[in-house]
Amino acid sequence: MARSLVFAALVGALCFTLANAQHHYDEHKTTRMVWCTKSQEEQYKCQNLTVAIERDRALFDEVFLNLTCFMAYSADECIHHIDREKAHITTLDAGDVFTAGRYNSLIPIMQEKLEGGFADYQSVAVIKKGSLPDLNNLRDMRNKRVCFPWVGSLAGWIVPIHTLQREGGMEVVDCNNQVKTAASYFNNSCAVYSLSDKYNPIGDNSDKLCTLCTGKIPGGRCSSADPYFGYEGAFKCLLEKGDVAFLRHSTVNEMLQTTEFKNISPDTFELLCRDGRRASINDYRQCNWGQVPADAIVTSSARSFSDRKQYQQFLKRIGELYSDGTRDDQSRLGGQGFNSRNNYNEQSNRNSFNDQNGYGQYDNNDPYRTQNQYDQYRSERLDSSFSEERNQQDGTNTSILYEKFRIFESKRYGKPNLLFQDSSRALTVIPEDDQSFTKYLGPAINFIYGIRECPVSAMTLCVTSENELDKCIKMRTALKAHLLKPELICKKMHSHINCMQFIEAGKADISVFDAGDVYTGGLNYDLIPFMSEVYNLGEPEYYVVAVAKEDDPDTELTYLKGKNTCHTGINTAAGWTYPMAHFISNGWIRPYGCDSVRAAAEYFTKSCVPGAISNEYNTGVPYDSMCDLCHGTSYRYCRRDASEDYYGHTGAFRCLVEGGGHVAFMKHTTVMESTGGKRKEWWARNALNDDFELLCTDGTRAEIQEYKRCNLGKVKANAVVTRGGVNYNETQMNAYINLLTYAQQLYGRKEVDAFSFSMFSSPIGHYDLIFQDATRQLQVIPPNKRRYDAYLGSDFMRARRITDCYSGASQVALSMGLLLVGSLVAML
């Protein structure tokens, strides 16, 4: 008896636990779904769908969800709202599925099926019959007027552009802008979105691909509101203005069934094949440009699997109730497939709903039951569009007006292909393991990546420290996230001289150099500057300033003998060349010929001049006092790269703040960047602008902001360099310019969160990695200024000759040679 009681208690406890578990699960089941619509007409259709669903709520059983409609005005806007969970689902073209998945982490959960059970469209080129007699192969497509559905559509843009790049002689004008490439190939055309920010990120697209568009200005032209938007819009464009339209294979027949175009014969059009021949509209299987997946319903990957499962079950039931196609279970239809139209109607005159015994006939717990027990009820409720039907479920003969709703029919709303494509016949579930844009697109993804290929495959950036290498790798990841080309490769070398040698040898492609290194690279290695940094002056230049502490009045620029000095690095413009040239030319320092290192060592007591004892930069006698103030440990001590704490402009200022320096030479923005709490490092936390002053050439002092009147000269900003001379390659250089231009457009912001990348800022504890933190933008150097001496200017060249015994040696030799030749000529 006791055992029986214990057993009963255990069973009761188990039942209670299971009941509570079920209740807990039910509490977390989603109850609503928000559908993002892309136009006012689509919103109307969605709202009618909600009415139909509410009317037939009993037929949804446990898969019912409260459907609401959220109106946006484009696919991109819907993607944005789903990503931020303002909406849950929308339908997208395969090209937009890639965008949504690649950049917003949306995933496809359902796919449309076409007549016959196919899940793919053919991309076709449609022309008017008998037109374009001069078009015999794809290369003859050049300068034709073309109608595209929109930029980014898979069948209507990506496939044709990819094909013409490979077979039609379309040259890649811009590796990161398909619109520029297409605009240079075609004549005036219509490609909606070609001027949108998404496809015109740096704002320099021409309006050539909007010329044929017919929308009203402002707002309606070349946008989703343009009459030529979409596949149906491209068809209209072909009729009225264009030579060729890129469409889906179903578009022409769909449009010819509408009231507007019903009087036009299909024989008016023909397909243009890739080999130049023509074919009839219905011969698309043998005459197409590529195969693309049918549209998909997408949701956020942040939605749980159970939520996605509920969406699928709900959408599947919608497809079963409100379409003429069949469900995936073909056995029930005797293999008739999707050609069997409205099988539900066959039962419409059979037994009444009461004869079917209400809902008791089928199992409510099986949403995928094979018997369609609600077919008759659906027929009775939905089968008469705007007509009367006798419903006998209440035992009366009352006439009630019902509207039949079809999800794959849109003509009553004034536009085709709303919510779903009108050519679709059913919805199919995408299994969880296949819910990614790559699995959904399959081989078609090669079209998308193919149009992003670049004639220049890679750009190798040479850096000189581990910290710069880390930033370069992050930059590479950031650029790859946006599929920017050419691909960035990072290479770390021992010094800037090594980088120069590697660039000259073709083992690296670019590096970012101070003006002093631009000089060395140009003189000795034929490197040329092609992009320069711009700071707060609006031009690629800065002022060289000498900074001292406000509480050290004994330090003045006209007499620094015995002082401790902080420099950005040996042979750098602001930290060495300009100040030393100033001291030597004014007679304040004995020049020792042109040996500025000895001159400084004899004049200053202690200094930090990174690189001063390196035989790469100082070929004379090394003076240890030139590194006495430096802070680097072990092999990093006095190195001329970011591994030395006192290297560079900010490093020189840090040397002044904490390292015992009396004066520091740097660019004019450094103090303002590092004081007033702008830097979080402990050495800069208590530093204020007012704690420092500029030393002027006349022996006076000035406020930090008065750099325009109190400076040692103006010098060119840091520049990006690449190969020149006999190894010069303009195609490569233009690809590098293009990549860096797009990179700064996407990653040039200063204020970023912990998960974002910024080109022009460095992590806490570091400064001026690769680019100066003061950089506001990169500016292309004009072609006539891309020689090192033309870029640097006469003032720098003069200063370098004063401080460097080896400067301009080749020019001196050349001058001597010319002088000798001239003398010989005179003697003859």
N, C-alpha and C positions, 0 to 999 in steps of 0.2 A: 504494500500500500504506500509506504514511504517512497519507494522507488518511483511509483506511478506519479506521486505528487511532485517529486523532483523533476521528473521528465516533463510533466505538464508545465511546470514553472519555467524550465529551460525553453520549451517550445514557445511559451507566451512571451518570454523575454526576446527571443529571436524574432518573432513576428513584430513585436513592438519596435525593435531596432530597424528592421527592414522598412516598416511603415514610416518611421522617422527619416530614414535615409531617402526614401522616395519623396517624402515631403520636402526634405532639404534640396534634393535635385530639382524638384519642380519649382522651388523658390527662385532658382538661378536660371531657369529656362528663359530665353528671350521671348518677348511677347509682341514685339513690333519690328517693322522693317521700313526704313526710309529709302525711297527710290529717288535718285537724282535725275531730273529731266533736263534736257539741253535746249529747249525752246518752249515758247508759249503753246504751240500746237501739241508738243509732246506732253506738256503738263495737262492739257485738256484730256488727252487719251489716258494718261495715268489716273486722273481723277475718275474717269469713267470706269477704269479697271477697278478702282477701290469700291465704287458703287456696286459693280457686278459681284465682286467678292463678298461684300457685306450681304447682298441679296441671297447669295448661294452659300452662306457661311456653313450651313449644315453639311455641305458636301466636302468640306475641308477636314472635318473631324479634328484629330489632335494636331494636325500640321498647320492649323490656321494661325496667321499672324496679322496683327493690325497694320495694314499698309497705309503709309502716308507718302505724299509726293512733295519733293523739295525742288523748286525750280532754279536752275542755273541757266547760263547762256552759251555754254560750250563744253566740249569734252574735258578740256583742261581745267575748267572751273569745277566740274564734277569730281575730277580726280583730286583736286585740292580739298574739296569738302569731305570726300570719303576718307582721305588721309587724316583729316582732323576730326573725323567721326561726327560731322554734322549730318552726313548721309551714310547709308550702308551699302547700296549697290547702284550700278548703272550698267548700260550696255556700251561696248566700245568696239571700234574697228580694230583689226589686228595690229595696225601700226600704233594706235593709241594704247593697246594692251602692253606693248613693249615699253612705251614711255611711262605708263602707270606702274609697271612692275619694276623697271630699272631704276627709276628715280623716286617713286613714292611707295614702294613695297605693297602694291595692290596685286591681288592674285585672281585668276579666272576660276570660277566655280561651276559655271554652266556654259554650254556652247549651243549656238543655233544649228539646226540641221536643215538642209535644203531638200527640194523635191528629189525623191529617190534615195534618201538617206545619206546623201553626200554632205561632208562637213568642210568643203573647200570651194572657193571661187577661183575662176581664172581671170588673170589680169589681161585685158585686151586693149588694143589701140583701134579706135573707131574713126572712120572717115566717111565723107559723103561719097556715094558711088560715082565713079568716073572722075573724081577730083584728083589733084596732085599727080598729073602724068609724069612729072619730073622726079618723083620719089620712087626709086627703084631698089634702094637698099637703105639700111639704117643710117648711114652717113649722110644721106640726103635729108634727114630730119632737121639738120641745122637750119636755123633762121625760119622755121615754120611757126605759125601761131598755134599755141597748144592750150587746151583747156584741162586743168587738173582739178580734182575734187577739193583737195586742200593739201598743203604741205604736211607731210607726215603720214598720209594715208598709205597703206601698204600696197594695195592694188593700183591706186591712182597716182602715186608719186614715187614711192621707194623702188618698186619693181622696174618701172620704166627708166628712172634715172640710173639705177644700177646697170640695167641692160645697155643703155646708151654709153655709159662710161666704158664698158667692155667691148661693145660691138659697133657703137655709132660714132666713135671719135670724139666723145665729150671729154675735154681736158679738165682736170681738177684745178680750179682756180684758187679755191680756198679749202684747205683740208678740214676745216671746222665749220664750214658754212655751205650747205648744199644749195641754198638759194642763189648765191653768187655764181656757183658753177653752172647752174641751170640758166641763169639770166644771161651769161656770156655765150650760151649755145643757142637758145631759142630767140625768136623775134618777140614782139609784144604778145603777151599771153595773160592768162588768168590763173593764178595759184594762190588761193585764199590763205592767209596767215604769213605770206612771204615778208611782210613788214612788221609782224608782231615781235615782241621782245624775245620770245622763245627762239625764233629763227633769225632774228636780227639783233644779236646780243650787244654788238658794239655800235649799232645804229647807222651803219654805212651801206646798207642794201639799197640798190636802185629800185624804183617803182616799176621796172620793166615788166615784172610778172604780175602786176596789178592793173596794167593798162587796159586789158580787155574786160576786166571786171566791171560790173554795171551798177553796183550799189550806190546809194546816195552818200554824199559827203556832208557832215562828218559822221563817222561811226559805222556807216553801213557798207562802205566800199572795202572790198578785200578782207572782210571779216565774216563771221558765221551768219551775219544778217544779210550778206550779199546774195542776190538771186542766183548767182552762179556757184554758190557753195554746195558742197556735197556731190555725190555721183549724179544725182538728178540735175543739179546746177551745171555740172560739166557738160551734161547732155544738151541742155539749153544753150550753153555757150557755143557748142559745136554747131548747132542749128543756126545761130544768129551771127557768130563772129569768127569762130575758130577754124583751123584746118584739120586738127586732130584732137581727139579727146581720149584720155586714158580712163577706162571704166572697168567695172566688173562685168562678167559675161552676161549677167542677168539684167543689167541696167536698161538696155535699149528696149527689150520686150516689156519690161515693167512700165517704162514711160509711154510706150505706144498703147498701153491699155488704159491710160488715164484719159479723162475727158478732153484735156487740152490738146493731146497729140494723137487722138484715136483715128484721125483721118490720114495720118502719115503711114505709108507702107514700109514694112521692114526692108523692102528692097531698095529703099532710099539710102541705106547705109551698107557698108561692108567693113570687114576687119582687115587691118594691115598686119601682115605676118612679119616675123623677125628676118625672114629671108627676102623681104620686099614684095612678095606676091600678095594678092588679095584673096579673101574668102568670104563666104556668106556669114551673116550674123550668127547663125546657128552652128557654124562649124568651129566653135571656139575650142574644142578639145584638140584639134589639129593646128589651130592658128591662135596661139596665145603667147604672152610674154613671161608667164610664170604662174604658179599656183599659190594661193594664200588661204589661210584658215578663215572660216566664217566667224562672224562677230561673237563676242563672249560677254557674259555677265561677270563683272568683277566686284570684289569687296576687299576690305583691308585685311592684310595678313595678321593684323593684331586681333582680329576676331577669333574667338576660340573655335576649336574644331566642332564642338556641339552646336555653336551658333551657325557655323557654315552649313552643317548638316541640316539644321532646321530651315535655313534659307533654301537649300537645294530641294528639300521635300515640298516646301511651300511653292516654289517656282515650278517644280515638276507637276504639281497638281494644277497650277494655273495653265501650264501647257496642255495638260490633258483635257481640261474643261473648256478652254476657250480657243482651241485651234482645230483645224480640219485635218491635221496630221494625226499620226498615231503615236502611242507610247513606244518605248524601247522594246517592250515585249511583243515581238512580231508573231509569236506562235498563236496568239489569240486571234490574229487576223488572217490566218491561213496563208501567210507569206505575201500578202498584198503590198506590204511596205507602205510608203508614204503616198502612193498613188491612189489609195483607197480614201476617198474624201468623205468626211463626216459620217463615219461608221455608226456614230451614236444615233443618227437619225433613223436607222433601220428599225429601231424599237419604238419610234414615236407614236405609232398607232396601235401598239400592243396593250398589254395590261396596264391598268392605272397604277398610280403610285401606291394606293392602298393595297392593291393586289400583291405588291412586292413586300408587304409587311414592314413598311417603314424602314428603319435602320437596322432591324434585327437580323437581316439576311447576311450581313458581312461582318467581318472581324474588324472592329475599330482600331485594334492595336497593330494592324498591318497596313501601312500606307502604300505599299507596293503590291497589293493583292492583284492577282492576275484576272479575276473576274470583275468586270466593270459594272458593279451593281447599281451605280448611280447614273448610268448612261441615260436610262429612260427619264429619270427626274430632270437631268440636265436638258434633255431634248424638250420636255414639256415646258421648262422654264425659259429656255434661251433661244429656241429655234426660229422664232418669227421676228425678223428684224423690222421694227416699226410696223408690226401687224398684230392682229388679234389671234389669240389661241384659247381653246377651251381647256380649262384645267379641272380635272375631276377629283383632285386629291381631297377636297372637302365635301364631296358628294353632291356638289351643285354644278350647274351648267353656266356659271358666271363667265362673261368674257372679260379678260384682263389684258391690257396692253403691255407687252414686254419688249425690250430692245435686246437684240442679240449682240454680244460683244465678241469680237475676234481680235486676238493679240497680234496676228500677222496681217492685219488689214488697217490701212491708214487713210484711204482716200476721202473718207467723210470728214476728216479733220483739215483738209486743204493742202496737206503735204504728205509725200510718201515716206515710208521707212521710219516711222515713229516708234520709239521704244525698241522695236525689233525690225529687221528687214522684212519687207512684204513678201519677198521670195522664200522666206523660211517656212518650214512646215512643222517643226517640233523643237523642243529643248532637250538636251542630253546632259546628264550629270557628268562632271569631271571628277574622277577619283581623287582622294586626298593626295596621293603620291604624285599626281600629275598637275597639281595646282600651283604651277609656276609659269611665268611668261616664256621661259625657254622650252619647257615641255609642250606647252600649248602651240607655240610657233613652229616647233620642229625644224625642218630644213629651211623654212622661210626666213629664219633668223639670219641666214647667210646674206640675204638681200640687205638687211638692215645694217649689219656690220660691214658689208661690202661697199656701200656708198660712203662709208667713213674711212676707207683706206686712203693713205697719203703717199705721194711719190717719194717722200722722205720718210723713212720708217722710224727713225729714232733720233733723239737729240741728247748727247751725253754732256752733262754739266759737271765740270771739274771743281771740287772744293778742297779745302786745305786743313780741315779739323773734323774731329768726330762729331762735334755739335752741329756743324754745318751739314755733315753727312746725314745726321738724324733729321734735320729739317728738310733736306733734299728728298729723303725717302717719303716723308709725310706729304711733301708737295707732289711727288710722283703719284701717290695714292689718291690725292685730291683731284689731280688732272685726269687720272684714269677713271674716277667716278663719273666724270662728265664725258668720257670717251674722247678727250681731246688728243689730237695727233699733231706732230709725231710723238711717239712714246718717249717719256723722259727717263733717262738712265743716269744714275749717280756714280761718280768716280772720285775717290779721295786720293789726293797726292800729297807729297811731303811739303811742298811749298808752291808759291805762285809761279816761280820759275819753272818747276816741274810741270805745272798746268800749261804754261806757255809751250813747253816742248812737246807735250802730248797733243795739244791742239794743232800745232804745226804738223805733227806726224800723222794726224787723222785718227788718233786713239781717243781723243775727246773732241767735243765740238764747240762748246762755249764755256766762258767763265765770267765772273763779275769782278772787275778790277778798279782799284783806285787810279786816279789820273797818273800817278807815278808809274804804276804797272802798265797802264795803257801805253805810256811812253816806251818802257822797256820792251813790251811785247811787240809794239810796232817797229821799233828800231832793230831789234835782234831776231825776231821770229815772224815778221810779216803779218802780224795780227791786226785786224781792223775793228774799231768800235762801230756797232750798228744800232744800239739802243742805249739810252742814258737815263739815269734816275733824275727825277725832278723833286725838289724839296719845296720850301715855302716861298720861294722867289718867283715861281711860275716858269722859270727857265732852268735848263740843266746846268746849274752852277751854284756855288756857295761862296761865302766870305770866309777867309782864314782869319781867325782871331787868337789873341793871346789873353789868357784868363788868369787872374790871381785872386787870392782871398781878400775880402774887404778889410779884414783885421790885420793885414800885412802891408802897411803903407810903404815899407822900405823897398818893395820890389817894383821896379819900373823898367820899361822895355829898353830904354836907352843905355842901361847899365845892369847887366845880369851876371857879371863876372862873380864866380864863387857861389852862384845860386844852384838850387836843385831844379831840374826841368823834366817835364813829362811830354813825351812825343807819341804820335800815333803809330810810328814805325819808320824804319830807315827807308829813305827815298820816297816816302809818301808825300803828297802835295802839301797838305795842311800841316802835318806834324814835323816835316823836315825841310823839304825843298824851299818853300816860301819863307819861313822864318830864317833859315840859315842864309839864304840868298840876300835877305834884307840886312842881316847883321854884317855879312861880309862886304856887301856893296857899299854900306855906309861907313865902313872902316872900324866898326865896333869890335870885330873879331879878326884876328890875323888869319888870312886865307890859307896859308901853307900851299900855295899854288891853287889847286882846286880840290884839296883833300879836306872836305867838310867834316869828316868824322874826326880827324885829328884836331881840326880847328875847334870843334865842340868840346872834345875831351880836354883840351888845354884851357878852355874858357870856363866851362861849367864844372862844379864840384862833383855832383852826382846826377845821374839821369836815368830814365827808362826809355830806351830807343829800341823797341823790339826788332830783332834782326841785325843789330849792330855788330854782333860778334859772329855772325854767320858768314862763311866764306862765299856764299852765293850772292850776298848783297854788299859785303864789304871785302873787296879784294886786297885791301891794304892791311895795315897792322890793326889787330883787334884791341880795343881799349875796354877793359873790364868796367871802368867807371860809367860807361855808357849803358850798363845794365844793372847798376847797383840798386836802383829803386824798383826794378821789376819784381813781380809777385809770383810768377809761375813756379811750380814745383817740378823737381826732377827734370826730365827732358823737355818739359814745357817752358822752362825758364828762358825768358827773353826770346821766345819764338815769335816769328812774324806771322802769327795767325791767331785765331780765336781761342786757342788753348792757353795763351798767355792772358792773364786777367787784365793787364794794363795795355793790351793791344787795341788799336783803333781809336776812334774819337771818344767814345764813352769810356774806354779803358784809360785814356790819357786824363780825362776828367776825374775818374776814380783815383788815379795816382795822385792828383792834386788834392782830393778830398781826404784820403786816408794814407797815402803812401809817402808823405814827406816832401812833396814837390812844392816849389814856390810859384811856379808858372807852368801852365799847360797850353799847348798849341793844338787847335781843333777847329772844326767847322762851327759856324755861328749858331746853329740850332741845338748843339749838344747840351749846354747848360739848361736851357728851357725844357728840354726833353727829360732831364734827369732830376730836377728839383721840384719842390712843392708837392711832394707825395706822388709824383708820376711814376716813380720806380719803387718797387716793393722791397728791393734788396736792403739789407740792414745798413750798408755804408751810405745809402742815399736818403734814408728815411728822414733825417733831421736837416737836410740841406734845403736852403731856400734861395731863390734868385738873388735876393738882396745880400746874401753872404759872399757874392762874387762880383768882380768888376772886370771890365775890359781894359787892357793896357794899350794905349794909343802910341803911334809912332813918334809923336812930339813929346812924349814923357808924361802926358796927362792920363787920366782915367775916365771911364764912361760907364754908364749903366749897361747891363747885358743886352737890353733891347736896342742900343744905339750902335749896332754892328755896322750899319751902312756908312757911318762917318769915322768909325774907329776900328780899322782892320788892317791886315797886312796884304790885302789883295783879294781878287776874285779868281776862283779856279773852277775848272769844269768838274761836273759831278762824276760819280762812279759810272762806269759804262760796261755794257755786255759786249764781249769781243768774240770774234771767230776768225777762221782762216782767211787770209788775203793772199796777195802775190800770185804765184803760179797755181796754187791750190784753191783759188777763189771759186766758189760755186754759188751763183746767184739764186738758183732754185732752193738750195739748202738754206741759205740765209733768209730768204722770204718765208720759208716754212718755220724757221725759228722765230722770226718776228711775229708771224701769225699766232704761233702757240703762246708766246709770252703776252701778246695783246689780249687773247681770250682768257689767259690765266689771270691777269690782273683785273679783268672785268669781273671775273667770278670770285677771286680771292684777294682783291686789293683792299678790302675793308680793314680798318684798324680794330674796331670794336667787335670782337667775336667771342663766342662762348668756348667752354673747354672742349667741345666736340667739333669745333670748326677749325679750319686752317686759314692762316693769314700770311701772305707773301711778305708783307712789309712790317712784321713784328716778330719778336723773338720771345721764347719762353722766359719766365722769371729766372733770374740768375745768369742770363746771357743777353747779348746785345749785338745788333748789326750782323746777324748771321745771313750770309749770302748777299742780301740786300740791306741797305741802311734802314734802320727803324724810322728815320725821318722821311723816307721816300713816300711820296704821294701818288706817283704814277711813273711808268716807264714811257719814254718818248722816243720815237724813231728818229735816228740821226739822218739828216738829208744826205743823199749820195755824195754830194760834193764835199762833205765834211767827214767822210769815213776813213780818211787817212789820219794816222795818229797825230801828226803835227798840225794838220788843218783843224782837227777837233780840239786839240789842247790850246792852241793859240800862241801868239808870239810872246806874251808875258811869261807863260810857263816855260817855253823853250829857252828863254833868256835865263830864267831862274835856275833851270836844270844845268845849263852850261856853267853857271857860277859854282854850283855845288858838286858837280860830278865830273871827274877827270875824263871819264870815258864817254860822256854824252856827245852825240853827234860825230863820233869818230868816222863813221862812214861818209858823212857829209864833208868833213874836213878833207878826208882822203880824195873824195870826188873833186872838191874845189882845187886841191893841189894838182890833181891830174889835169884838170881843165886849164889851170894856170900854166903847167908845163907845155901842154899842147899849144896854147896860145903863144908862148915864147918861141917855140920851134917854128910856128907859122910866121911869126914876125921876123925871125932870123932868115927864113927862106925868102 
